[in-house]
Amino acid sequence: MSEKVNPNKSSTKISRRSLLKGAGALSLTGLMAACAAPPASAPAAPAASGESQPAEAPAASAGAAKVTWFMNIDEARNKWAKDVIMPAFAKENPDIALELLTVPWEEHDTKLIALNAAGTPADVFAQWGQSGGGTYYHKGLLREIDDLAAEAKWDLSNIPEVLQKAYSFDGKMFGVPMYSLGSFIYYNKDVFDKAGVQSPPVDWNDATWTWEEMVSRAQALTKDTDNPEKAQYGLQIALSDLYVGVPWLFGADPFPPEAYQAGKVTTVQFNTPEMIEAIQAKQDLFQKHKVTPTASTMDLLSAAGNPLVTGKVAMVFQGGWGIWELNALENVNWGVAAMPKGKTHQIPTFSDPWYIAKGAKDAKSAFTLVRYLTTGPGQKSIAVDLAAPPADQTLLPDWYGNFKQISAADLEKVYTGALQNAKETPASLLFGYAQVEDAYNQIMPAVWNGERGVADALAEVEQRANSELKKI
């Protein structure tokens, strides 16, 4: 295998659209919450601009089928594609010529649509632009793959069913994830040890690890909050409520079941007892328990660097992408643990599949690349070279070996436990998600700052989001 590359080397902001910009990965830098509430930007890759340029493909046999492989400009991921996958794929498939086409992140979706409209679609692509699978499906960009899988007798037995079916819309399969990130608690071991507080468990079946216990330990780890220079907070919620982070633990979901089946949301319900309870529990972290810093306080805490690394924050409630940046830091004593249990233990997972364009000229050749990347040698490369948890569970030991701070046994427990409790984030699945997210982000900051009541704010979110959904 080639030198390892990090799929997280790309700029990110605060939304699912930004998450996709960073290869489905956000970092812990700044520890801002993901999506509606703030996550942070990852180490930025060198800027790229101008017209997209196809990468030079390895030599293929005369008359070889041509497959266009499309992705956003990302230094690490593009290097992996060109230096690792394309040469290896060419050796196994000399009758298929790959052409890598890269565009700036902000042009990803526009270019996809334009190529499709021109009758020259990008044959194979992922959701590394502003949208997700549900949007691509409803814009007519995706080709179903059930027939191709059946003809090839594609064996998916090593991929959990939750991932096999994650990108199925209206009962048809359109993609199988190449990797899947769960959601975890990250923590600073030194802060816990110094305070004499028990570290959170890696075992998701630990009955003592509840939402209330998480809050209790966060209180024991919070001090000097009236002095930003000395302040230490027990917990940062860095996972968006709409991904869905906190609400699912409380048995709440603003998106109805039929939306997930259709890949499109037409109406939402925020003003429900379950959502009110969940969001009240989150507001209490800021205003009642005072264990979580507000956005303005986080800015101050971040001035000296990553607050988890500097010890300004003891625990972070976040998606699986945080493991990449922490692993890249030296001399940081960090750990990863299970999410606490609320009324449920359901958490979001963040998976990225490869898709085949609806108008692909040679769908069978495109499918050969998709299968190679999701269940073939390309899948192992994702585990080793990109350090991403592979969808193929037999390759997880290869992924565990990337992390020095965590034993393979502990990482296995925390990761497989997450997957057993996971459901794919609606940010990837639902056409219309962006409209809901925008409404939520405009209204909720006043709730976290204690300036507005939860029920009143959620009622307005529901009204505004439903109004916007009627326009699409």
C-alpha positions in Angstrom: 0.0 0.0 0.0 1.1 3.6 -0.5 1.7 6.2 2.1 -1.4 6.8 4.2 -3.5 9.8 3.4 -6.2 11.4 5.5 -9.6 11.9 4.0 -10.2 14.7 6.5 -7.6 17.1 4.9 -10.2 19.5 3.6 -11.9 22.7 4.7 -15.3 22.2 6.5 -18.0 24.4 7.9 -21.2 23.8 9.8 -23.6 21.6 7.9 -24.0 18.3 6.2 -23.0 20.1 3.0 -19.8 21.1 4.8 -19.3 17.6 6.2 -19.4 16.3 2.6 -16.8 18.8 1.6 -14.3 17.1 3.9 -14.8 13.6 2.6 -17.6 13.0 5.0 -15.3 14.1 7.8 -15.2 17.0 10.2 -12.5 17.5 12.8 -12.4 18.4 16.4 -10.5 21.6 15.7 -12.3 24.4 17.6 -14.8 21.7 18.8 -17.7 23.6 17.2 -20.8 21.6 16.8 -21.6 19.8 13.6 -24.3 21.0 11.2 -26.9 23.1 13.0 -24.9 23.5 16.1 -21.2 24.1 15.4 -18.4 21.5 14.3 -15.1 22.6 13.3 -13.0 22.9 10.3 -10.4 20.3 9.5 -6.8 21.1 8.4 -7.2 22.8 5.1 -5.9 21.2 1.9 -4.2 23.5 -0.6 -6.7 25.7 -2.4 -7.6 24.7 -5.9 -9.6 26.7 -8.5 -10.3 27.0 -12.1 -11.5 24.5 -14.7 -11.6 20.9 -13.6 -8.8 18.8 -15.2 -8.9 15.0 -15.7 -6.1 13.1 -14.1 -3.8 11.0 -16.3 -5.1 7.5 -16.2 -2.9 4.4 -16.4 -2.6 2.8 -19.8 -5.5 0.6 -20.7 -5.9 -2.0 -23.5 -7.0 -0.9 -26.9 -10.7 -0.5 -27.1 -11.1 -0.4 -23.3 -14.3 0.9 -21.8 -14.1 4.4 -20.4 -15.3 5.1 -16.9 -15.3 8.7 -15.5 -14.6 8.8 -11.8 -15.8 12.0 -10.3 -14.9 13.7 -7.0 -14.3 17.0 -5.4 -10.8 18.5 -5.3 -9.2 17.1 -2.1 -5.4 16.7 -1.9 -5.4 13.5 0.1 -8.3 11.7 -1.5 -7.2 12.6 -5.1 -3.7 11.4 -4.3 -5.2 8.1 -3.1 -7.3 7.7 -6.2 -4.4 8.4 -8.6 -1.5 6.7 -6.8 -3.2 3.7 -5.2 -6.5 2.8 -6.7 -6.1 3.6 -10.4 -2.9 1.6 -11.0 -4.2 -1.4 -9.0 -7.6 -1.3 -10.7 -5.9 -1.2 -14.1 -3.9 -4.3 -13.4 -7.0 -6.3 -12.5 -9.2 -4.6 -15.2 -7.1 -3.7 -18.3 -10.3 -3.6 -20.3 -11.6 -0.6 -18.3 -9.9 2.9 -18.6 -10.5 5.2 -15.6 -10.5 8.9 -16.0 -10.5 10.9 -12.7 -12.4 14.2 -13.0 -12.1 16.6 -10.0 -13.9 19.9 -9.4 -13.9 22.4 -6.5 -16.3 21.3 -3.7 -18.7 24.2 -4.3 -19.0 23.2 -8.0 -19.5 19.4 -7.3 -23.3 19.2 -7.5 -23.7 21.8 -10.2 -21.2 20.0 -12.4 -22.9 16.6 -11.8 -26.2 18.0 -13.0 -24.6 19.8 -15.9 -22.8 16.7 -17.1 -26.0 14.6 -16.8 -28.0 17.2 -18.8 -25.3 17.2 -21.5 -25.6 13.5 -21.9 -22.0 12.9 -20.6 -22.6 12.0 -17.0 -19.9 11.3 -14.4 -20.1 7.5 -14.3 -19.1 6.9 -10.7 -19.3 9.5 -7.9 -19.9 9.9 -4.1 -21.8 12.4 -2.1 -18.9 14.7 -1.7 -20.6 17.9 -2.6 -23.4 20.0 -1.1 -26.1 17.3 -1.2 -26.7 13.6 -0.3 -28.2 10.6 -1.8 -31.9 11.6 -1.4 -31.3 14.8 -3.3 -29.4 13.0 -6.1 -32.1 10.4 -6.4 -34.9 13.0 -6.7 -32.9 15.0 -9.2 -32.7 11.9 -11.4 -28.9 11.4 -11.2 -28.8 7.9 -9.8 -29.0 4.5 -11.5 -30.4 1.6 -9.4 -27.9 -1.2 -9.0 -30.0 -4.2 -8.0 -29.9 -5.7 -11.4 -26.1 -5.2 -11.7 -25.6 -6.8 -8.2 -27.7 -9.7 -9.1 -26.0 -10.4 -12.4 -22.6 -10.2 -10.8 -23.7 -12.3 -7.9 -22.3 -9.6 -5.6 -21.7 -11.0 -2.2 -22.6 -8.4 0.5 -22.6 -10.8 3.4 -19.6 -9.1 5.1 -21.5 -5.7 5.1 -24.1 -5.2 7.8 -27.7 -4.9 6.7 -28.0 -1.4 8.1 -25.3 -0.3 5.6 -26.5 -2.5 2.7 -29.9 -0.8 2.8 -28.8 2.7 3.9 -29.0 4.1 0.3 -32.1 2.4 -0.9 -35.0 4.6 -2.0 -38.5 3.4 -2.7 -37.3 -0.1 -2.3 -34.4 0.1 -4.8 -30.7 0.0 -4.0 -28.7 2.9 -5.4 -25.4 2.6 -3.4 -23.5 0.6 -0.8 -21.3 2.5 1.6 -17.5 2.3 1.2 -17.1 3.2 4.9 -19.2 4.1 7.8 -18.5 6.4 10.8 -20.5 6.1 13.9 -20.9 8.6 16.8 -18.8 8.6 19.9 -17.6 10.4 23.1 -14.0 11.6 22.8 -12.3 12.5 26.0 -9.0 13.8 27.4 -7.7 11.0 29.7 -5.3 13.4 31.6 -8.2 15.6 32.6 -10.2 12.7 33.9 -7.2 11.2 35.8 -6.3 14.6 37.4 -9.9 15.0 38.6 -10.2 11.4 39.8 -13.3 10.9 37.6 -13.9 7.5 36.0 -13.4 7.5 32.2 -16.5 6.7 30.0 -16.8 3.1 28.9 -16.1 1.6 25.5 -18.9 -1.0 26.1 -22.2 0.2 24.8 -23.9 -2.4 27.0 -22.6 -0.8 30.2 -25.9 0.0 31.9 -24.3 2.6 34.2 -23.4 4.9 31.3 -26.6 7.0 30.9 -27.3 10.5 29.9 -27.6 11.4 33.6 -24.3 9.8 34.4 -22.6 11.7 31.5 -24.0 15.0 33.0 -22.8 14.0 36.5 -19.3 13.3 35.3 -19.3 16.5 33.3 -20.3 18.5 36.4 -17.3 17.0 38.3 -15.0 18.0 35.4 -16.3 21.6 35.2 -14.6 24.4 37.0 -13.6 28.1 36.9 -16.3 28.9 34.3 -16.3 32.6 35.3 -12.6 32.9 34.2 -12.0 32.0 30.5 -8.3 31.7 31.1 -8.8 29.0 33.7 -12.1 27.6 32.6 -12.6 23.9 32.1 -15.9 22.5 30.8 -17.0 18.9 31.2 -18.8 18.4 27.9 -19.1 19.8 24.4 -22.0 18.8 22.2 -20.4 18.8 18.7 -23.0 16.8 16.9 -26.0 18.5 15.2 -29.4 17.9 16.5 -30.6 17.3 12.9 -27.9 14.6 12.1 -29.8 13.4 14.5 -27.6 13.7 17.6 -29.3 14.3 21.0 -32.9 13.8 19.8 -32.6 10.1 18.9 -31.3 9.3 22.3 -34.6 10.7 23.7 -36.7 8.8 21.2 -37.4 11.9 19.1 -37.1 12.5 15.3 -38.5 15.5 13.5 -38.4 13.6 10.2 -41.3 11.1 9.6 -40.7 7.5 8.7 -42.1 7.9 5.2 -39.5 10.6 4.4 -36.7 8.0 4.9 -38.4 5.5 2.6 -38.9 8.1 -0.2 -35.6 10.0 0.3 -37.6 13.2 0.5 -39.0 15.3 3.4 -42.2 17.2 2.8 -43.2 18.0 6.4 -41.5 17.9 9.8 -42.6 17.8 13.4 -40.5 19.7 15.9 -43.1 20.7 18.4 -43.6 17.3 20.0 -43.2 16.2 23.6 -40.2 14.0 22.6 -38.4 16.8 20.8 -39.1 19.3 23.5 -37.7 16.9 26.1 -34.6 16.2 24.1 -33.8 19.9 23.3 -34.6 20.9 26.9 -32.0 18.4 28.0 -29.5 20.0 25.7 -30.3 23.5 26.7 -29.9 22.4 30.4 -26.3 21.6 29.6 -25.7 25.2 28.8 -28.0 27.0 31.2 -28.9 24.7 34.2 -25.9 22.4 34.6 -23.5 24.9 33.0 -21.2 22.1 31.9 -21.2 23.1 28.2 -19.7 26.3 26.8 -21.8 28.6 24.6 -20.5 29.4 21.1 -19.0 32.7 22.2 -17.2 31.0 25.1 -16.0 28.3 22.8 -14.3 30.9 20.6 -12.4 32.1 23.7 -11.5 28.6 24.8 -10.3 27.8 21.2 -7.8 30.7 21.1 -5.1 28.5 22.7 -5.9 25.5 20.3 -8.1 22.5 20.3 -10.0 22.7 23.6 -10.0 18.9 24.0 -6.3 18.8 23.5 -5.6 21.8 25.8 -7.9 20.3 28.5 -10.4 23.2 28.3 -13.0 20.6 27.5 -13.0 17.1 29.0 -15.5 15.3 26.7 -16.9 15.8 23.3 -20.1 14.3 22.0 -19.5 14.0 18.3 -19.5 12.0 15.0 -16.9 9.5 14.1 -14.8 11.9 12.0 -13.1 13.3 15.1 -10.9 10.2 15.4 -8.9 11.2 12.3 -7.6 14.5 13.6 -7.0 13.2 17.2 -5.0 10.3 15.7 -2.8 12.8 13.8 -1.8 14.6 17.0 1.2 13.5 18.9 1.6 13.6 22.7 -2.1 13.8 23.3 -3.6 11.4 25.8 -7.1 10.9 24.3 -9.7 8.2 24.3 -12.9 7.3 22.5 -16.0 5.8 24.2 -19.6 4.8 23.8 -22.4 7.3 23.6 -24.5 7.4 26.8 -28.0 5.8 26.8 -31.0 8.0 27.1 -34.5 6.6 26.4 -32.8 4.8 23.5 -29.3 4.1 22.4 -29.8 5.0 18.7 -27.1 7.2 17.2 -26.4 8.4 13.7 -23.8 6.9 11.4 -22.2 8.7 8.5 -21.6 6.6 5.5 -20.5 7.5 2.0 -21.5 5.2 -0.9 -20.3 5.2 -4.5 -23.1 5.9 -7.0 -23.5 5.1 -10.7 -24.9 7.8 -12.9 -28.4 7.1 -14.3 -27.1 7.9 -17.8 -23.8 6.0 -17.5 -22.9 4.7 -21.0 -21.3 1.5 -19.7 -23.0 0.7 -16.4 -21.4 -2.7 -16.1 -17.9 -1.2 -16.2 -18.9 1.5 -13.8 -20.3 -1.2 -11.5 -17.0 -3.1 -11.7 -15.3 0.0 -10.1 -18.0 0.4 -7.5 -17.7 -3.3 -6.5 -13.9 -3.0 -6.4 -14.1 0.0 -4.1 -16.7 -1.4 -1.7 -15.9 -5.1 -1.4 -12.6 -5.7 -3.3 -9.0 -4.7 -2.7 -10.1 -1.0 -2.9 -12.1 -1.6 0.2 -9.0 -2.7 2.1 -7.2 0.4 0.8 -9.9 2.5 2.3 -9.2 0.9 5.7 -5.4 1.2 5.4 -4.6 4.1 3.1 -7.5 6.4 4.0 -7.8 5.1 7.6 -11.6 5.0 7.3 -13.7 2.2 8.9 -14.6 -0.1 6.0 -18.1 -1.3 5.3 -16.7 -4.8 4.9 -16.5 -6.0 8.5 -13.8 -8.6 7.9 -11.4 -5.7 7.1 -12.0 -3.8 10.4 -8.8 -5.2 12.0 -6.9 -3.5 9.3 -8.5 -0.2 10.3 -8.0 -0.8 14.0 -4.2 -0.9 13.4 -4.2 2.8 12.4 -4.6 4.1 16.0 -1.8 4.2 18.5 -3.7 5.6 21.5 -6.5 3.0 21.5 -6.1 -0.7 21.7 -7.6 -2.8 18.9 -9.8 -4.5 21.5 -11.3 -1.3 22.8 -11.7 0.2 19.4 -13.5 -2.9 18.2 -16.0 -2.6 21.2 -16.7 1.0 20.7 -17.0 0.9 16.9 -19.0 -2.3 16.5 -21.3 -1.2 19.4 -21.9 2.1 17.6 -22.8 0.3 14.4 -25.3 -2.0 16.2 -27.1 1.1 17.5 -26.8 3.2 14.3 -29.1 4.6 11.7 -27.9 6.6 8.7 -28.1 10.3 9.2 -31.0 12.0 7.5 -28.6 14.7 6.3 -27.5 12.2 3.6 -30.8 10.6 2.9 -33.4 13.4 2.6 -34.1 15.8 -0.3 -35.3 18.9 1.5 -33.0 18.5 4.5 -31.1 21.7 3.7 -34.3 23.8 4.0 -35.0 22.3 7.4 -31.4 22.7 8.6 -31.4 26.4 7.6 -34.6 27.1 9.5 -33.3 25.3 12.6 -29.9 27.1 12.5 -31.6 30.5 12.3 -33.7 30.1 15.4 -32.0 27.8 17.9 -28.9 29.8 18.9 -31.1 31.9 21.1 -32.2 28.7 22.9 -28.6 27.7 23.8 -27.9 31.2 25.0 -31.0 31.0 27.3 -32.7 33.9 25.5 -35.7 31.8 24.4 -37.8 28.9 25.6 -37.5 25.5 24.0 -41.1 24.8 23.1 -41.7 28.3 21.6 -38.6 28.0 19.5 -39.3 24.5 18.2 -42.9 25.6 17.2 -41.4 28.4 15.1 -38.8 26.0 13.6 -41.6 23.7 12.6 -43.7 26.4 11.0 -40.8 28.0 9.1 -39.3 24.6 7.9 -42.7 23.4 6.7 -43.2 26.7 4.9 -39.9 26.3 3.1 -40.5 22.7 2.2 -43.6 23.7 0.3 -41.4 25.7 -2.1 -39.4 22.8 -3.4 
